[in-house]
């Protein structure tokens, strides 16, 4: 096994991003179907690692110590950008999108249980290949896999859960762009000349944003407080009925800082600096996550689970096309939200943001999508998912 330390991993992640940008600019299908740059570069490296492992049994191991801070920084920036007055203005759409997302969680777990029964595998595997690993991602998959292994004596739960989450991360970044490309042919695209010059957080990351060194230092300080506070809150809640992932707690601290300091008149968050920091963290997190994928481990998935996951992917596409898009208004904003829903419905919130960025970079901004989708995908979905999982876990046990 060849191992890269933290500096080598950072260099590799940066090169993956540059390679992804070059690929998307040079390969027309990637550009036309709005494949995110970190996904394009990261998957190419992951495929290269698969070929190396197959041919020589050599593995390249990347240092993972950067992943958690980068992910938490991304969620801290979402929280620091969450102006509650703006969220109230988008309240109706936010509530509607949350209802759409909740509906997918129910449908995912129903499909997982039904296919598990038809294929003759444990219903717990059906749940692992449902909203636990897909909408929940690697963190939720790891947590519930431990429960299934220890409490229900389910063999290979951890391997299956993490493999399913990896599968979802890949497909979530691949299907959102093509779906949005299909949907944008049916809507009126925004007029770039009349949409304003100041993009929102994560929206159009290539735009120039004027910031200063003091503003960056202040923003770094706020992010550090979010990371520290989020970790402390997560530790206090651990093991209780209110337990939440660390990234949700970090986002919550960001919301409190942004709105509390502003309400007291002590400090106004400088959104341009938050935007730059958030986009850097997002791009590096996705590139480190995708280039480190061990694709050969997906081959260990039994055929029944591959059938379940393929069915879940088809379900996500159909749901985003005929439910998310139509319920959210059938317009350009709805198309961008549908692409984002594919990202966190199968993978994770960073994948959703990358999907939406690739669409808005090509077709124009969507302020509503970047107001609603990140908050639902980063905060509300985990709370809703925990309740849905517990409900379906009871059903799967009662059903044998």
N, C-alpha and C positions, 0 to 999 in steps of 0.2 A: 504494500500500500504506500502510495506517495502522498505526503501531507504538506499542505500549504499553511503557514502560520497566518495570523490576522492581517499582516501587511500584504502577504502574497494574495490572500483572499480579496482584500480591498482592491489590489491592482487587477486581479482577474475580473471582479465585478465591474470595474470601470471599463475594462476592455470589452466585456460582454455588452454593456450599454452602447459603446461606440460601434461595435459590430452590428448590434440590432438596428441602430439608426441607419447605418450604411445599407443593411439588407432591405429595410423598408423603403429607403429612397431608391434603391436599384431594382428591386424585384416588384414588378407592377402588381401581381396578385396580392402581395402582402399589403401594398399601399391601397389598392382598390377596396380590399375587404377589411381595412382598418385594424390590422393585427398590431397590438402594442409592441413598441420597440424592445422592452425588456423580455417580453414573451418570445419574440423572434430570435433574439440573441441567446437567451437562456436555453431555449429548446435546442438550438443548434449545438451548443456546448454539451447539453445533456445527451443528445444523440451521439456526439463524438465520444463521450465517456462510455456509452453503451457499446459502441463499436470496439473501443479499447478493451473493455472488460470481456467482451465476447471473444476477441481474438487472442488476448494475452493473459486474461484473468487479473490484470493490473487495475487497481482502483485508485482514483485521485480523491483525496479527502480534503475538504475545505474547512477552515476554522469557522465554527458556528457562533462565536461569541458576539459578532456584530449583528446578527439577525434580530435578537430581541430588542436591543436599544433602537435599531432602525425602525422596527415595527411600532414600538411604543412612541417614538418621536412622531411618526406619521399620525397616530391616533391622537397624540397631544395636540398636533396642529389642527386636526379636525375640531377638537374641543375648543381651542383658542379662537377658531374662526366662527364658532356657533353663537351668533348674536341672537338672543332669544326673541328680540323684537322682530327680526327678519323671519325667524321660524314661525312666529305667530302669523305673519303675513302669508306664509305658505302653509298654514295649519291644515286647511281642508285637503290640499294635495298630499301633505305629509301623512295625514290620517288615512287617506285613500290608498296611498302606496303601502303603508303598513298593513292594511287589510289585504292587499294583493300578496304581499310577502308572506303573511300568515297563512293565506290560502295555499301557497306553494308548499310550506312546511307540512301541512296536513296531507296534501296530495302525494308528496315524496314518501312519507312514511306509510301511507296506505298502499302505494305501489310496491314499496319494499317488502311489506308483510305479505301481500298477495303473491308476489313472485317467489318469495321464500317458501310459501306453502306449496305452490305449484311445482317448484324445483326440488322440494324435499330437503331443504336445509333449515337450520335453526332460525326461528323468527328473529332472534337477536342479531343474526347476521343481516337480515333484511333491514333492521333498524340502523345497523352500522353503515349499510350502503344507502341509507336514507338521509334525513336531515342532520343526523349526528355528524357524519363525515363531510357531507356536501355543503349544506348551508352553515354547518358549525366549523368546518375546517380542521386543521391538525390539532389545535389545542383542545377543542371539544371532543374530537375523536380519541385523543390520548386519555382524557379524563374518563370518558364513558367506557373505553376499553378496559381500563383498570377495574371499574365497577363490575363489568360483565365477567372478567376473569376471576376476581376475588369472590364476588357474591353469588354468581350463577355458574361458576366453573366452566366457562366457555373457552375452549382451547383456541389458541392463535388469534384471540380477539385483538390484541395490540397490532399485530402484523396486518390483519385485515383492515382495521380502522385507519391506520396510517396510509396503507396502500390505496384505499378508497379516497382518502382526502387528497392524496397526490394525483390520482386520476382526475378528480374534480378540479384541482388547481390548473392542470393542463388544459382540460376541455373548456373550463370557464373562460380562459384567456383566448381560446381559439374560435368559439362560436359567437361571441358577442358582436364582434366587428362585422362578420358576414351577415348576421341578422339585421344589424343596423343599416348596412348597405342596401339590403333588400327593402327595408321599411322606408328609408329616405327617398326612394323613388316614388313613394305614394303620398308624400307630404310636401308642404311649402317650406323651403329651406330659409334660414334667417338671412336678412340683408346685412352683410358685414358692415356696410357704411352707416347703418342706423342703430347698431347694437351697442355702441359705446366703445371706448378704448381701454377701459379698466376691467380686465377679466377677474372672475372670482377665484377663490382658492382652488388649486389643482386644475382650473379651467385654462386651456391654452397655455401649457407650461413653457412654450418657446417664446412667449411675449416678453418684451423687455419691461422690467419692473425696477423703478428707481428707488434704491435703498441706501442707507448709510451704515458705517461700521458700528456706531453706537446703537442703532436700531437692531442690528444683528446680535449684538451682545445682550441687549435687553430681551430679545426674543429667545436666545439661548438660555437665559436665566429662567424665563417663564417655562420653557420646555423642561428644564432640569427640575423645577418645582413640581411640574405635572408628573414626571417620571417617579420622583421620590414619593410624592403624595399618593399616586396610584398604587405603587408597590406596597406602601404601608396600609392603605385601605384594603387591598386584596388580601394581605396577610391577616388583618383583623377579622375579615369575613370568612376566611378559609375554614371549612368544616361546618359552617352554619347553614341555615336554610337560605340565607341571602348571599351565598358565595357567588362571586362573579369573576370572570377572567381579569387578569391584570390590565389588559388593554382597555377594557370597558371602564375600569376605575380611573385609569389615566385620562381617558377622554372626559370623564365626569369632572375631574379636577380642572381640566382645561376650560370646560364650560363655566365652572364656578369662578375661576380666575378672570376669564374674559368679562363676564357679566357683573361679577361682584366689584371688581376694581373700577369698571366703567360706571356702575351705578353710584358708587361712593365718590366718583370724581377724582380718584387717585391716579389712574393711568388708563390710557386708551391703547389697546393692542394695535400694533402697526401691522396691518393685514398683508402688506407687500412682503415684509420680512418673513412672516409666518408662511406665506405662499411659497417663497423660495426654499425655505428650510423643509417644508412638507414635501415639495416635489423632489428634492434631492433624496430625502429619506425614502420616499416611495419608490423611486427608480432603483436605488441601491438595494433596498429590501427585496424587490421582485427579482432583480438579477441574481442576488445571492441565493434566493430560494430556488429559482428555476435551474441555475447552472449546477446546483448540488443534487438535483433529482437523481435517484438511483433507479433508472427506468427498468433495469433487469428484475427489480423486486416486484414490478407489476406482473411479470410472467408467473409469479408464484400464486396469483389469484386463480382460484378454481374457476372452471368454465361457468358454473351457475352464477358466481358473483360478477363475472364479466358480463353475463347476460343482464343481470340486474342493473349494473352501472351503465351499460349501453342504453337500456330502456330509460334510465333516469336522465340521460343526456337528451334523448329524443323528447321526453316529457318537458324538460326545461325549455327547449326550443319552441315547442308547441305552446307552452304556457306563456312564455314571453311574447310570442307572436300574436296569440289570440286573446289572452287575458290582460297581461301587463300593458301592452300597447294600446288596446282598445279602452280599457278601464281608465287609463291615465290620460285619455283625450284623443288618441289617434293622430297626434301631430308630431312635430319635430322633437319637442321636449319628451314626448312619450317614447319616441324611437331611441333617444339617448338613454332614457331610464330603462328601457327594455334591454339594451346592451349591458348596462350596469347590473341589472338583475341577473343576467346570465353569469356575470362575474362572481357575485357573492352568493347566488343560488346554488352554484356548483363548486365554487372555490373559496374566495375570501374577499373582503372589502378592498384591499389594495388592487386585486385583479379587476374589480368592478370599476374603480377609478381609472385604471389604465385603459380599460375598454372605452369608457366615456371620453377620455382625453383623445384617444385615437380618432373617435368619431368627430368631436368638436374641432380638432385640428384640421380636419379635412372639409367639414361642412359648415362650421361656424359655431358660435357659443350657444350654450343652453344654461342660463343662470338658474332656472327652476330645477333642472336635473341635478346640478351640483349643490343646490341648497337642500334638496330632499333626500336623494339617494345615499350620500355619505353618512348622514345621521341615522337613518333607518338601518343601513347595512352595518354600521359600526356599533350601534348602541341597542336599539330596540330589538333587533333580530335575535340577539343572544338571550335576552330576557324571555322573548316569546318562544324561542326554540327550546329553552329549558323546560317550560311548562308543557309544550307539545310532546317532547321526548318522554317526560314522566307519564303523561296520559297514555301514550302508545306503548310504553314499557309495561304498564299494567294490562293493557289489552293483549300484548303478545304473550305474557305469562299466563293469563287466564285462558288464552286460546291454546295453550300447550306448546 
